[in-house]
Amino acid sequence: LDFTFPFGGYGVILNRLALQNLLRPLHCSRYGNNLKDQSVNKEASFETLACWRLAQNQVNEQPLYKDGMSVA
């Protein structure tokens, strides 16, 4: 028998930092509307990048977001 199929998590492996970032509360209100029209560099913090993506509102998630929510 071959038991090499992914079991439980569909083969997805997240490290500790990735899990911490997913659960970290985002406070995008401190950025105001400064993130909408500008690009963010690669060295920006996770919160800055997440708030920038949220400000892009690609799938209409902006009305559902409340300050302090996490990505997960």
Predicted model as a PDB file, atoms N, CA, C, CB and O in Angstrom, pLDDT in the B-factor column:
MODEL        1                                                                  
ATOM      1  N   LEU A   1       0.824  -1.183   0.000  1.00 57.00           N  
ATOM      2  CA  LEU A   1       0.000   0.000   0.000  1.00 57.00           C  
ATOM      3  C   LEU A   1       0.868   1.246   0.000  1.00 57.00           C  
ATOM      4  CB  LEU A   1      -0.938  -0.002   1.197  1.00 57.00           C  
ATOM      5  O   LEU A   1       1.944   1.278   0.598  1.00 57.00           O  
ATOM      6  N   ASP A   2       0.378   2.270  -0.683  1.00 60.00           N  
ATOM      7  CA  ASP A   2       1.106   3.528  -0.775  1.00 60.00           C  
ATOM      8  C   ASP A   2       0.360   4.605   0.012  1.00 60.00           C  
ATOM      9  CB  ASP A   2       1.289   3.955  -2.257  1.00 60.00           C  
ATOM     10  O   ASP A   2      -0.733   5.011  -0.382  1.00 60.00           O  
ATOM     11  N   PHE A   3       0.937   5.066   1.114  1.00 60.00           N  
ATOM     12  CA  PHE A   3       0.308   6.079   1.953  1.00 60.00           C  
ATOM     13  C   PHE A   3       0.992   7.439   1.791  1.00 60.00           C  
ATOM     14  CB  PHE A   3       0.342   5.644   3.420  1.00 60.00           C  
ATOM     15  O   PHE A   3       1.305   8.091   2.788  1.00 60.00           O  
ATOM     16  N   THR A   4       1.225   7.870   0.569  1.00 63.00           N  
ATOM     17  CA  THR A   4       1.932   9.132   0.334  1.00 63.00           C  
ATOM     18  C   THR A   4       0.990  10.290   0.027  1.00 63.00           C  
ATOM     19  CB  THR A   4       2.912   8.968  -0.803  1.00 63.00           C  
ATOM     20  O   THR A   4       1.447  11.376  -0.327  1.00 63.00           O  
ATOM     21  N   PHE A   5      -0.314  10.077   0.157  1.00 59.00           N  
ATOM     22  CA  PHE A   5      -1.258  11.161  -0.098  1.00 59.00           C  
ATOM     23  C   PHE A   5      -1.258  12.131   1.078  1.00 59.00           C  
ATOM     24  CB  PHE A   5      -2.682  10.605  -0.345  1.00 59.00           C  
ATOM     25  O   PHE A   5      -0.983  11.733   2.210  1.00 59.00           O  
ATOM     26  N   PRO A   6      -1.566  13.410   0.814  1.00 57.00           N  
ATOM     27  CA  PRO A   6      -1.610  14.373   1.922  1.00 57.00           C  
ATOM     28  C   PRO A   6      -2.774  14.045   2.856  1.00 57.00           C  
ATOM     29  CB  PRO A   6      -1.741  15.825   1.384  1.00 57.00           C  
ATOM     30  O   PRO A   6      -3.881  13.763   2.399  1.00 57.00           O  
ATOM     31  N   PHE A   7      -2.526  14.081   4.124  1.00 59.00           N  
ATOM     32  CA  PHE A   7      -3.543  13.711   5.096  1.00 59.00           C  
ATOM     33  C   PHE A   7      -3.829  14.884   6.019  1.00 59.00           C  
ATOM     34  CB  PHE A   7      -3.103  12.481   5.905  1.00 59.00           C  
ATOM     35  O   PHE A   7      -2.903  15.426   6.623  1.00 59.00           O  
ATOM     36  N   GLY A   8      -5.072  15.282   6.142  1.00 59.00           N  
ATOM     37  CA  GLY A   8      -5.467  16.309   7.101  1.00 59.00           C  
ATOM     38  C   GLY A   8      -5.491  17.705   6.521  1.00 59.00           C  
ATOM     39  O   GLY A   8      -6.569  18.268   6.333  1.00 59.00           O  
ATOM     40  N   GLY A   9      -4.349  18.276   6.234  1.00 61.00           N  
ATOM     41  CA  GLY A   9      -4.284  19.674   5.817  1.00 61.00           C  
ATOM     42  C   GLY A   9      -4.115  19.863   4.332  1.00 61.00           C  
ATOM     43  O   GLY A   9      -3.656  20.919   3.899  1.00 61.00           O  
ATOM     44  N   TYR A  10      -4.469  18.880   3.542  1.00 64.00           N  
ATOM     45  CA  TYR A  10      -4.359  18.944   2.087  1.00 64.00           C  
ATOM     46  C   TYR A  10      -2.934  19.249   1.639  1.00 64.00           C  
ATOM     47  CB  TYR A  10      -5.308  19.995   1.535  1.00 64.00           C  
ATOM     48  O   TYR A  10      -2.737  19.833   0.574  1.00 64.00           O  
ATOM     49  N   GLY A  11      -1.947  18.867   2.424  1.00 65.00           N  
ATOM     50  CA  GLY A  11      -0.558  19.046   2.056  1.00 65.00           C  
ATOM     51  C   GLY A  11      -0.042  20.460   2.222  1.00 65.00           C  
ATOM     52  O   GLY A  11       1.067  20.755   1.776  1.00 65.00           O  
ATOM     53  N   VAL A  12      -0.801  21.347   2.846  1.00 70.00           N  
ATOM     54  CA  VAL A  12      -0.386  22.720   3.037  1.00 70.00           C  
ATOM     55  C   VAL A  12       0.413  22.824   4.334  1.00 70.00           C  
ATOM     56  CB  VAL A  12      -1.608  23.668   3.059  1.00 70.00           C  
ATOM     57  O   VAL A  12      -0.029  22.389   5.397  1.00 70.00           O  
ATOM     58  N   ILE A  13       1.593  23.410   4.212  1.00 78.00           N  
ATOM     59  CA  ILE A  13       2.444  23.572   5.387  1.00 78.00           C  
ATOM     60  C   ILE A  13       2.689  25.065   5.581  1.00 78.00           C  
ATOM     61  CB  ILE A  13       3.798  22.786   5.233  1.00 78.00           C  
ATOM     62  O   ILE A  13       3.194  25.739   4.684  1.00 78.00           O  
ATOM     63  N   LEU A  14       2.331  25.574   6.748  1.00 81.00           N  
ATOM     64  CA  LEU A  14       2.565  26.972   7.090  1.00 81.00           C  
ATOM     65  C   LEU A  14       3.532  27.027   8.265  1.00 81.00           C  
ATOM     66  CB  LEU A  14       1.229  27.704   7.429  1.00 81.00           C  
ATOM     67  O   LEU A  14       3.382  26.291   9.240  1.00 81.00           O  
ATOM     68  N   ASN A  15       4.512  27.894   8.163  1.00 84.00           N  
ATOM     69  CA  ASN A  15       5.438  28.022   9.278  1.00 84.00           C  
ATOM     70  C   ASN A  15       4.829  28.892  10.378  1.00 84.00           C  
ATOM     71  CB  ASN A  15       6.777  28.612   8.801  1.00 84.00           C  
ATOM     72  O   ASN A  15       3.738  29.440  10.217  1.00 84.00           O  
ATOM     73  N   ARG A  16       5.532  29.009  11.473  1.00 87.00           N  
ATOM     74  CA  ARG A  16       5.011  29.719  12.643  1.00 87.00           C  
ATOM     75  C   ARG A  16       4.748  31.189  12.341  1.00 87.00           C  
ATOM     76  CB  ARG A  16       5.984  29.598  13.809  1.00 87.00           C  
ATOM     77  O   ARG A  16       3.731  31.734  12.772  1.00 87.00           O  
ATOM     78  N   LEU A  17       5.651  31.840  11.607  1.00 88.00           N  
ATOM     79  CA  LEU A  17       5.472  33.250  11.292  1.00 88.00           C  
ATOM     80  C   LEU A  17       4.252  33.480  10.399  1.00 88.00           C  
ATOM     81  CB  LEU A  17       6.721  33.795  10.617  1.00 88.00           C  
ATOM     82  O   LEU A  17       3.529  34.462  10.574  1.00 88.00           O  
ATOM     83  N   ALA A  18       4.023  32.581   9.447  1.00 88.00           N  
ATOM     84  CA  ALA A  18       2.851  32.709   8.584  1.00 88.00           C  
ATOM     85  C   ALA A  18       1.564  32.597   9.398  1.00 88.00           C  
ATOM     86  CB  ALA A  18       2.876  31.638   7.481  1.00 88.00           C  
ATOM     87  O   ALA A  18       0.617  33.348   9.168  1.00 88.00           O  
ATOM     88  N   LEU A  19       1.527  31.671  10.338  1.00 88.00           N  
ATOM     89  CA  LEU A  19       0.345  31.529  11.198  1.00 88.00           C  
ATOM     90  C   LEU A  19       0.156  32.755  12.086  1.00 88.00           C  
ATOM     91  CB  LEU A  19       0.462  30.269  12.066  1.00 88.00           C  
ATOM     92  O   LEU A  19      -0.972  33.201  12.297  1.00 88.00           O  
ATOM     93  N   GLN A  20       1.251  33.300  12.607  1.00 90.00           N  
ATOM     94  CA  GLN A  20       1.153  34.500  13.429  1.00 90.00           C  
ATOM     95  C   GLN A  20       0.610  35.670  12.615  1.00 90.00           C  
ATOM     96  CB  GLN A  20       2.521  34.857  14.022  1.00 90.00           C  
ATOM     97  O   GLN A  20      -0.210  36.444  13.108  1.00 90.00           O  
ATOM     98  N   ASN A  21       1.064  35.799  11.372  1.00 90.00           N  
ATOM     99  CA  ASN A  21       0.580  36.889  10.523  1.00 90.00           C  
ATOM    100  C   ASN A  21      -0.896  36.730  10.179  1.00 90.00           C  
ATOM    101  CB  ASN A  21       1.400  36.960   9.243  1.00 90.00           C  
ATOM    102  O   ASN A  21      -1.629  37.717  10.117  1.00 90.00           O  
ATOM    103  N   LEU A  22      -1.332  35.501   9.957  1.00 90.00           N  
ATOM    104  CA  LEU A  22      -2.746  35.268   9.641  1.00 90.00           C  
ATOM    105  C   LEU A  22      -3.656  35.631  10.807  1.00 90.00           C  
ATOM    106  CB  LEU A  22      -2.966  33.810   9.255  1.00 90.00           C  
ATOM    107  O   LEU A  22      -4.792  36.059  10.601  1.00 90.00           O  
ATOM    108  N   LEU A  23      -3.164  35.463  12.020  1.00 91.00           N  
ATOM    109  CA  LEU A  23      -3.984  35.710  13.202  1.00 91.00           C  
ATOM    110  C   LEU A  23      -3.784  37.098  13.797  1.00 91.00           C  
ATOM    111  CB  LEU A  23      -3.688  34.679  14.242  1.00 91.00           C  
ATOM    112  O   LEU A  23      -4.507  37.477  14.718  1.00 91.00           O  
ATOM    113  N   ARG A  24      -2.826  37.858  13.296  1.00 91.00           N  
ATOM    114  CA  ARG A  24      -2.537  39.194  13.829  1.00 91.00           C  
ATOM    115  C   ARG A  24      -3.655  40.165  13.459  1.00 91.00           C  
ATOM    116  CB  ARG A  24      -1.178  39.712  13.297  1.00 91.00           C  
ATOM    117  O   ARG A  24      -4.053  40.233  12.296  1.00 91.00           O  
ATOM    118  N   PRO A  25      -4.168  40.919  14.436  1.00 92.00           N  
ATOM    119  CA  PRO A  25      -5.206  41.912  14.123  1.00 92.00           C  
ATOM    120  C   PRO A  25      -4.641  43.046  13.266  1.00 92.00           C  
ATOM    121  CB  PRO A  25      -5.811  42.485  15.422  1.00 92.00           C  
ATOM    122  O   PRO A  25      -3.533  43.526  13.507  1.00 92.00           O  
ATOM    123  N   LEU A  26      -5.401  43.460  12.281  1.00 90.00           N  
ATOM    124  CA  LEU A  26      -4.993  44.558  11.398  1.00 90.00           C  
ATOM    125  C   LEU A  26      -5.676  45.843  11.827  1.00 90.00           C  
ATOM    126  CB  LEU A  26      -5.327  44.237   9.921  1.00 90.00           C  
ATOM    127  O   LEU A  26      -6.876  45.864  12.101  1.00 90.00           O  
ATOM    128  N   HIS A  27      -4.909  46.896  11.882  1.00 89.00           N  
ATOM    129  CA  HIS A  27      -5.445  48.208  12.222  1.00 89.00           C  
ATOM    130  C   HIS A  27      -5.167  49.147  11.051  1.00 89.00           C  
ATOM    131  CB  HIS A  27      -4.819  48.757  13.553  1.00 89.00           C  
ATOM    132  O   HIS A  27      -4.216  49.928  11.073  1.00 89.00           O  
ATOM    133  N   CYS A  28      -6.016  49.053  10.034  1.00 86.00           N  
ATOM    134  CA  CYS A  28      -5.812  49.813   8.807  1.00 86.00           C  
ATOM    135  C   CYS A  28      -6.259  51.270   8.934  1.00 86.00           C  
ATOM    136  CB  CYS A  28      -6.552  49.153   7.669  1.00 86.00           C  
ATOM    137  O   CYS A  28      -5.939  52.084   8.068  1.00 86.00           O  
ATOM    138  N   SER A  29      -6.983  51.610   9.984  1.00 85.00           N  
ATOM    139  CA  SER A  29      -7.467  52.988  10.120  1.00 85.00           C  
ATOM    140  C   SER A  29      -6.312  53.961  10.318  1.00 85.00           C  
ATOM    141  CB  SER A  29      -8.449  53.096  11.293  1.00 85.00           C  
ATOM    142  O   SER A  29      -6.455  55.148  10.022  1.00 85.00           O  
ATOM    143  N   ARG A  30      -5.168  53.487  10.813  1.00 83.00           N  
ATOM    144  CA  ARG A  30      -4.030  54.387  11.030  1.00 83.00           C  
ATOM    145  C   ARG A  30      -3.412  54.861   9.722  1.00 83.00           C  
ATOM    146  CB  ARG A  30      -2.972  53.697  11.870  1.00 83.00           C  
ATOM    147  O   ARG A  30      -2.696  55.862   9.708  1.00 83.00           O  
ATOM    148  N   TYR A  31      -3.677  54.156   8.618  1.00 77.00           N  
ATOM    149  CA  TYR A  31      -3.132  54.548   7.323  1.00 77.00           C  
ATOM    150  C   TYR A  31      -4.052  55.513   6.576  1.00 77.00           C  
ATOM    151  CB  TYR A  31      -2.882  53.316   6.475  1.00 77.00           C  
ATOM    152  O   TYR A  31      -3.611  56.203   5.656  1.00 77.00           O  
ATOM    153  N   GLY A  32      -5.312  55.566   6.961  1.00 74.00           N  
ATOM    154  CA  GLY A  32      -6.271  56.432   6.276  1.00 74.00           C  
ATOM    155  C   GLY A  32      -6.424  56.021   4.823  1.00 74.00           C  
ATOM    156  O   GLY A  32      -6.476  54.829   4.521  1.00 74.00           O  
ATOM    157  N   ASN A  33      -6.497  56.979   3.928  1.00 70.00           N  
ATOM    158  CA  ASN A  33      -6.615  56.703   2.492  1.00 70.00           C  
ATOM    159  C   ASN A  33      -5.269  56.786   1.790  1.00 70.00           C  
ATOM    160  CB  ASN A  33      -7.593  57.676   1.846  1.00 70.00           C  
ATOM    161  O   ASN A  33      -5.223  56.877   0.563  1.00 70.00           O  
ATOM    162  N   ASN A  34      -4.179  56.757   2.536  1.00 69.00           N  
ATOM    163  CA  ASN A  34      -2.856  56.908   1.948  1.00 69.00           C  
ATOM    164  C   ASN A  34      -2.415  55.702   1.126  1.00 69.00           C  
ATOM    165  CB  ASN A  34      -1.858  57.163   3.027  1.00 69.00           C  
ATOM    166  O   ASN A  34      -1.497  55.821   0.315  1.00 69.00           O  
ATOM    167  N   LEU A  35      -3.045  54.548   1.315  1.00 69.00           N  
ATOM    168  CA  LEU A  35      -2.605  53.336   0.628  1.00 69.00           C  
ATOM    169  C   LEU A  35      -3.314  53.087  -0.697  1.00 69.00           C  
ATOM    170  CB  LEU A  35      -2.807  52.160   1.519  1.00 69.00           C  
ATOM    171  O   LEU A  35      -2.869  52.246  -1.478  1.00 69.00           O  
ATOM    172  N   LYS A  36      -4.395  53.788  -0.966  1.00 64.00           N  
ATOM    173  CA  LYS A  36      -5.204  53.468  -2.143  1.00 64.00           C  
ATOM    174  C   LYS A  36      -4.478  53.661  -3.464  1.00 64.00           C  
ATOM    175  CB  LYS A  36      -6.435  54.303  -2.141  1.00 64.00           C  
ATOM    176  O   LYS A  36      -4.539  52.788  -4.330  1.00 64.00           O  
ATOM    177  N   ASP A  37      -3.806  54.763  -3.633  1.00 59.00           N  
ATOM    178  CA  ASP A  37      -3.272  55.117  -4.943  1.00 59.00           C  
ATOM    179  C   ASP A  37      -1.777  54.891  -5.089  1.00 59.00           C  
ATOM    180  CB  ASP A  37      -3.574  56.536  -5.230  1.00 59.00           C  
ATOM    181  O   ASP A  37      -1.207  55.256  -6.117  1.00 59.00           O  
ATOM    182  N   GLN A  38      -1.137  54.315  -4.117  1.00 62.00           N  
ATOM    183  CA  GLN A  38       0.299  54.117  -4.229  1.00 62.00           C  
ATOM    184  C   GLN A  38       0.651  52.653  -4.119  1.00 62.00           C  
ATOM    185  CB  GLN A  38       1.032  54.911  -3.167  1.00 62.00           C  
ATOM    186  O   GLN A  38      -0.104  51.862  -3.554  1.00 62.00           O  
ATOM    187  N   SER A  39       1.785  52.298  -4.655  1.00 65.00           N  
ATOM    188  CA  SER A  39       2.256  50.929  -4.532  1.00 65.00           C  
ATOM    189  C   SER A  39       3.089  50.810  -3.259  1.00 65.00           C  
ATOM    190  CB  SER A  39       3.079  50.505  -5.783  1.00 65.00           C  
ATOM    191  O   SER A  39       3.582  51.808  -2.733  1.00 65.00           O  
ATOM    192  N   VAL A  40       3.238  49.604  -2.782  1.00 66.00           N  
ATOM    193  CA  VAL A  40       3.973  49.355  -1.548  1.00 66.00           C  
ATOM    194  C   VAL A  40       5.217  48.548  -1.895  1.00 66.00           C  
ATOM    195  CB  VAL A  40       3.088  48.606  -0.495  1.00 66.00           C  
ATOM    196  O   VAL A  40       5.152  47.623  -2.704  1.00 66.00           O  
ATOM    197  N   ASN A  41       6.344  48.891  -1.290  1.00 69.00           N  
ATOM    198  CA  ASN A  41       7.584  48.175  -1.596  1.00 69.00           C  
ATOM    199  C   ASN A  41       7.627  46.819  -0.908  1.00 69.00           C  
ATOM    200  CB  ASN A  41       8.794  49.007  -1.178  1.00 69.00           C  
ATOM    201  O   ASN A  41       6.812  46.535  -0.030  1.00 69.00           O  
ATOM    202  N   LYS A  42       8.582  45.978  -1.311  1.00 66.00           N  
ATOM    203  CA  LYS A  42       8.667  44.617  -0.790  1.00 66.00           C  
ATOM    204  C   LYS A  42       9.081  44.568   0.669  1.00 66.00           C  
ATOM    205  CB  LYS A  42       9.634  43.818  -1.608  1.00 66.00           C  
ATOM    206  O   LYS A  42       8.797  43.584   1.352  1.00 66.00           O  
ATOM    207  N   GLU A  43       9.740  45.599   1.163  1.00 68.00           N  
ATOM    208  CA  GLU A  43      10.218  45.600   2.540  1.00 68.00           C  
ATOM    209  C   GLU A  43       9.164  46.087   3.530  1.00 68.00           C  
ATOM    210  CB  GLU A  43      11.451  46.459   2.651  1.00 68.00           C  
ATOM    211  O   GLU A  43       9.448  46.188   4.723  1.00 68.00           O  
ATOM    212  N   ALA A  44       7.974  46.385   3.070  1.00 76.00           N  
ATOM    213  CA  ALA A  44       6.922  46.884   3.949  1.00 76.00           C  
ATOM    214  C   ALA A  44       6.478  45.782   4.910  1.00 76.00           C  
ATOM    215  CB  ALA A  44       5.720  47.401   3.124  1.00 76.00           C  
ATOM    216  O   ALA A  44       6.670  44.596   4.645  1.00 76.00           O  
ATOM    217  N   SER A  45       5.894  46.187   6.006  1.00 85.00           N  
ATOM    218  CA  SER A  45       5.444  45.209   7.005  1.00 85.00           C  
ATOM    219  C   SER A  45       4.233  44.435   6.495  1.00 85.00           C  
ATOM    220  CB  SER A  45       5.101  45.912   8.335  1.00 85.00           C  
ATOM    221  O   SER A  45       3.581  44.840   5.533  1.00 85.00           O  
ATOM    222  N   PHE A  46       3.946  43.325   7.148  1.00 87.00           N  
ATOM    223  CA  PHE A  46       2.796  42.513   6.775  1.00 87.00           C  
ATOM    224  C   PHE A  46       1.509  43.323   6.869  1.00 87.00           C  
ATOM    225  CB  PHE A  46       2.706  41.271   7.664  1.00 87.00           C  
ATOM    226  O   PHE A  46       0.651  43.246   5.990  1.00 87.00           O  
ATOM    227  N   GLU A  47       1.381  44.102   7.942  1.00 87.00           N  
ATOM    228  CA  GLU A  47       0.170  44.894   8.128  1.00 87.00           C  
ATOM    229  C   GLU A  47       0.000  45.918   7.013  1.00 87.00           C  
ATOM    230  CB  GLU A  47       0.199  45.596   9.481  1.00 87.00           C  
ATOM    231  O   GLU A  47      -1.110  46.113   6.519  1.00 87.00           O  
ATOM    232  N   THR A  48       1.078  46.570   6.614  1.00 85.00           N  
ATOM    233  CA  THR A  48       1.011  47.553   5.530  1.00 85.00           C  
ATOM    234  C   THR A  48       0.580  46.894   4.233  1.00 85.00           C  
ATOM    235  CB  THR A  48       2.365  48.245   5.342  1.00 85.00           C  
ATOM    236  O   THR A  48      -0.267  47.425   3.514  1.00 85.00           O  
ATOM    237  N   LEU A  49       1.158  45.735   3.930  1.00 86.00           N  
ATOM    238  CA  LEU A  49       0.791  45.027   2.696  1.00 86.00           C  
ATOM    239  C   LEU A  49      -0.658  44.544   2.729  1.00 86.00           C  
ATOM    240  CB  LEU A  49       1.727  43.836   2.472  1.00 86.00           C  
ATOM    241  O   LEU A  49      -1.373  44.642   1.732  1.00 86.00           O  
ATOM    242  N   ALA A  50      -1.088  44.022   3.879  1.00 88.00           N  
ATOM    243  CA  ALA A  50      -2.472  43.536   4.000  1.00 88.00           C  
ATOM    244  C   ALA A  50      -3.462  44.686   3.872  1.00 88.00           C  
ATOM    245  CB  ALA A  50      -2.679  42.811   5.346  1.00 88.00           C  
ATOM    246  O   ALA A  50      -4.494  44.544   3.216  1.00 88.00           O  
ATOM    247  N   CYS A  51      -3.161  45.820   4.489  1.00 88.00           N  
ATOM    248  CA  CYS A  51      -4.055  46.978   4.400  1.00 88.00           C  
ATOM    249  C   CYS A  51      -4.061  47.558   2.983  1.00 88.00           C  
ATOM    250  CB  CYS A  51      -3.633  48.060   5.414  1.00 88.00           C  
ATOM    251  O   CYS A  51      -5.085  48.055   2.514  1.00 88.00           O  
ATOM    252  N   TRP A  52      -2.914  47.491   2.308  1.00 86.00           N  
ATOM    253  CA  TRP A  52      -2.848  47.963   0.921  1.00 86.00           C  
ATOM    254  C   TRP A  52      -3.741  47.113   0.030  1.00 86.00           C  
ATOM    255  CB  TRP A  52      -1.396  47.934   0.402  1.00 86.00           C  
ATOM    256  O   TRP A  52      -4.470  47.638  -0.810  1.00 86.00           O  
ATOM    257  N   ARG A  53      -3.680  45.774   0.220  1.00 87.00           N  
ATOM    258  CA  ARG A  53      -4.549  44.879  -0.551  1.00 87.00           C  
ATOM    259  C   ARG A  53      -6.018  45.126  -0.231  1.00 87.00           C  
ATOM    260  CB  ARG A  53      -4.192  43.415  -0.270  1.00 87.00           C  
ATOM    261  O   ARG A  53      -6.866  45.104  -1.123  1.00 87.00           O  
ATOM    262  N   LEU A  54      -6.310  45.357   1.018  1.00 88.00           N  
ATOM    263  CA  LEU A  54      -7.685  45.631   1.428  1.00 88.00           C  
ATOM    264  C   LEU A  54      -8.175  46.937   0.812  1.00 88.00           C  
ATOM    265  CB  LEU A  54      -7.790  45.693   2.962  1.00 88.00           C  
ATOM    266  O   LEU A  54      -9.339  47.040   0.424  1.00 88.00           O  
ATOM    267  N   ALA A  55      -7.297  47.933   0.719  1.00 86.00           N  
ATOM    268  CA  ALA A  55      -7.670  49.216   0.123  1.00 86.00           C  
ATOM    269  C   ALA A  55      -7.934  49.085  -1.368  1.00 86.00           C  
ATOM    270  CB  ALA A  55      -6.578  50.248   0.365  1.00 86.00           C  
ATOM    271  O   ALA A  55      -8.677  49.886  -1.935  1.00 86.00           O  
ATOM    272  N   GLN A  56      -7.332  48.077  -2.019  1.00 86.00           N  
ATOM    273  CA  GLN A  56      -7.601  47.859  -3.447  1.00 86.00           C  
ATOM    274  C   GLN A  56      -9.018  47.351  -3.682  1.00 86.00           C  
ATOM    275  CB  GLN A  56      -6.594  46.866  -4.031  1.00 86.00           C  
ATOM    276  O   GLN A  56      -9.585  47.563  -4.754  1.00 86.00           O  
ATOM    277  N   ASN A  57      -9.589  46.684  -2.686  1.00 86.00           N  
ATOM    278  CA  ASN A  57     -10.992  46.258  -2.709  1.00 86.00           C  
ATOM    279  C   ASN A  57     -11.319  45.455  -3.962  1.00 86.00           C  
ATOM    280  CB  ASN A  57     -11.912  47.468  -2.619  1.00 86.00           C  
ATOM    281  O   ASN A  57     -12.291  45.758  -4.655  1.00 86.00           O  
ATOM    282  N   GLN A  58     -10.523  44.443  -4.254  1.00 88.00           N  
ATOM    283  CA  GLN A  58     -10.668  43.673  -5.488  1.00 88.00           C  
ATOM    284  C   GLN A  58     -11.927  42.813  -5.533  1.00 88.00           C  
ATOM    285  CB  GLN A  58      -9.470  42.800  -5.672  1.00 88.00           C  
ATOM    286  O   GLN A  58     -12.510  42.630  -6.601  1.00 88.00           O  
ATOM    287  N   VAL A  59     -12.349  42.287  -4.399  1.00 90.00           N  
ATOM    288  CA  VAL A  59     -13.551  41.443  -4.378  1.00 90.00           C  
ATOM    289  C   VAL A  59     -14.612  42.023  -3.447  1.00 90.00           C  
ATOM    290  CB  VAL A  59     -13.195  40.013  -3.941  1.00 90.00           C  
ATOM    291  O   VAL A  59     -15.410  41.287  -2.867  1.00 90.00           O  
ATOM    292  N   ASN A  60     -14.612  43.340  -3.312  1.00 89.00           N  
ATOM    293  CA  ASN A  60     -15.598  44.070  -2.522  1.00 89.00           C  
ATOM    294  C   ASN A  60     -15.597  43.646  -1.049  1.00 89.00           C  
ATOM    295  CB  ASN A  60     -16.979  43.868  -3.113  1.00 89.00           C  
ATOM    296  O   ASN A  60     -16.654  43.469  -0.445  1.00 89.00           O  
ATOM    297  N   GLU A  61     -14.388  43.485  -0.479  1.00 88.00           N  
ATOM    298  CA  GLU A  61     -14.283  43.103   0.914  1.00 88.00           C  
ATOM    299  C   GLU A  61     -14.210  44.301   1.856  1.00 88.00           C  
ATOM    300  CB  GLU A  61     -13.081  42.236   1.107  1.00 88.00           C  
ATOM    301  O   GLU A  61     -14.349  44.139   3.068  1.00 88.00           O  
ATOM    302  N   GLN A  62     -13.997  45.477   1.325  1.00 86.00           N  
ATOM    303  CA  GLN A  62     -13.842  46.688   2.150  1.00 86.00           C  
ATOM    304  C   GLN A  62     -15.052  46.958   3.054  1.00 86.00           C  
ATOM    305  CB  GLN A  62     -13.607  47.893   1.252  1.00 86.00           C  
ATOM    306  O   GLN A  62     -14.850  47.279   4.225  1.00 86.00           O  
ATOM    307  N   PRO A  63     -16.288  46.846   2.577  1.00 88.00           N  
ATOM    308  CA  PRO A  63     -17.428  47.120   3.471  1.00 88.00           C  
ATOM    309  C   PRO A  63     -17.551  46.130   4.635  1.00 88.00           C  
ATOM    310  CB  PRO A  63     -18.711  47.102   2.672  1.00 88.00           C  
ATOM    311  O   PRO A  63     -18.158  46.455   5.656  1.00 88.00           O  
ATOM    312  N   LEU A  64     -16.986  44.934   4.495  1.00 90.00           N  
ATOM    313  CA  LEU A  64     -17.092  43.922   5.540  1.00 90.00           C  
ATOM    314  C   LEU A  64     -15.998  44.036   6.587  1.00 90.00           C  
ATOM    315  CB  LEU A  64     -17.057  42.554   4.930  1.00 90.00           C  
ATOM    316  O   LEU A  64     -16.133  43.501   7.687  1.00 90.00           O  
ATOM    317  N   TYR A  65     -14.918  44.727   6.257  1.00 90.00           N  
ATOM    318  CA  TYR A  65     -13.781  44.834   7.175  1.00 90.00           C  
ATOM    319  C   TYR A  65     -14.078  45.812   8.301  1.00 90.00           C  
ATOM    320  CB  TYR A  65     -12.521  45.271   6.420  1.00 90.00           C  
ATOM    321  O   TYR A  65     -14.601  46.904   8.078  1.00 90.00           O  
ATOM    322  N   LYS A  66     -13.731  45.395   9.521  1.00 92.00           N  
ATOM    323  CA  LYS A  66     -13.801  46.288  10.690  1.00 92.00           C  
ATOM    324  C   LYS A  66     -12.406  46.318  11.293  1.00 92.00           C  
ATOM    325  CB  LYS A  66     -14.888  45.804  11.754  1.00 92.00           C  
ATOM    326  O   LYS A  66     -11.710  45.304  11.327  1.00 92.00           O  
ATOM    327  N   ASP A  67     -12.007  47.487  11.767  1.00 91.00           N  
ATOM    328  CA  ASP A  67     -10.671  47.663  12.297  1.00 91.00           C  
ATOM    329  C   ASP A  67     -10.398  46.678  13.432  1.00 91.00           C  
ATOM    330  CB  ASP A  67     -10.480  49.094  12.780  1.00 91.00           C  
ATOM    331  O   ASP A  67     -11.197  46.565  14.362  1.00 91.00           O  
ATOM    332  N   GLY A  68      -9.287  45.974  13.360  1.00 91.00           N  
ATOM    333  CA  GLY A  68      -8.925  44.987  14.359  1.00 91.00           C  
ATOM    334  C   GLY A  68      -9.166  43.546  13.923  1.00 91.00           C  
ATOM    335  O   GLY A  68      -8.813  42.620  14.655  1.00 91.00           O  
ATOM    336  N   MET A  69      -9.762  43.333  12.740  1.00 92.00           N  
ATOM    337  CA  MET A  69      -9.977  41.978  12.235  1.00 92.00           C  
ATOM    338  C   MET A  69      -8.654  41.430  11.736  1.00 92.00           C  
ATOM    339  CB  MET A  69     -11.048  41.957  11.106  1.00 92.00           C  
ATOM    340  O   MET A  69      -7.744  42.190  11.405  1.00 92.00           O  
ATOM    341  N   SER A  70      -8.549  40.102  11.681  1.00 91.00           N  
ATOM    342  CA  SER A  70      -7.349  39.463  11.154  1.00 91.00           C  
ATOM    343  C   SER A  70      -7.624  38.994   9.722  1.00 91.00           C  
ATOM    344  CB  SER A  70      -6.909  38.267  12.058  1.00 91.00           C  
ATOM    345  O   SER A  70      -8.755  39.061   9.241  1.00 91.00           O  
ATOM    346  N   VAL A  71      -6.580  38.523   9.057  1.00 87.00           N  
ATOM    347  CA  VAL A  71      -6.728  37.995   7.698  1.00 87.00           C  
ATOM    348  C   VAL A  71      -7.539  36.711   7.734  1.00 87.00           C  
ATOM    349  CB  VAL A  71      -5.344  37.744   7.045  1.00 87.00           C  
ATOM    350  O   VAL A  71      -8.369  36.468   6.858  1.00 87.00           O  
ATOM    351  N   ALA A  72      -7.299  35.894   8.745  1.00 83.00           N  
ATOM    352  CA  ALA A  72      -8.036  34.635   8.856  1.00 83.00           C  
ATOM    353  C   ALA A  72      -9.401  34.965   9.321  1.00 83.00           C  
ATOM    354  CB  ALA A  72      -7.353  33.630   9.813  1.00 83.00           C  
ATOM    355  O   ALA A  72     -10.227  34.070   9.496  1.00 83.00           O  
TER     356      ALA A  72                                                      
ENDMDL                                                                          
END                                                                             
